[in-house]
Amino acid sequence: MTLVLNTATTILPVDDAARARGFYADTLGLPHRGMTNDGSDIFGNEGGPMLQLMPVTDGKHSGHTALSFEVREIEKTVQEMSAHGVMFQDYDLPDLKTENHICTTDVEKCAWFMDTENNVLCVHESLGVQAEYQL
């Protein structure tokens, strides 16, 4: 068996489906594909990865990055998203610091923001350096 990630669906919990739909469609500009029978909104392009916003009543959300979008020119992306009302997080920790909302590591640049439902999202730009993974 082989799984293919380019058609995988990320599922995020949302407290207010209409508010979340507006954020992902209007603020982030993701294409809205429709709704499922359980009231989840589906976003994405035909044949590509999908995002499902699943209404929840318990208000539980992850405290870590739930979804990251790979971009080119992260500085420009952060500026454009900020102009559309996205509020980026800033960090000043021993192992994580941001400057102008962007954290730069050896392999990538990242900027984090919250959606309207308190899910942690990220935009990241690869610096063309191969990361080493140990499995």
Secondary structure, DSSP 8 states (H G I E B T S, - for coil): ----GGG-EEEEEES-HHHHHHIIIIIS---EEEE-TTS-EEEE-TTS-EEEEEE-SS----SSEEEEEE-SSHHHHHHHHHHTT--B---EETTEE-BTTBEE-SSEEEEEEE-TTS-EEEEEEE-S-------
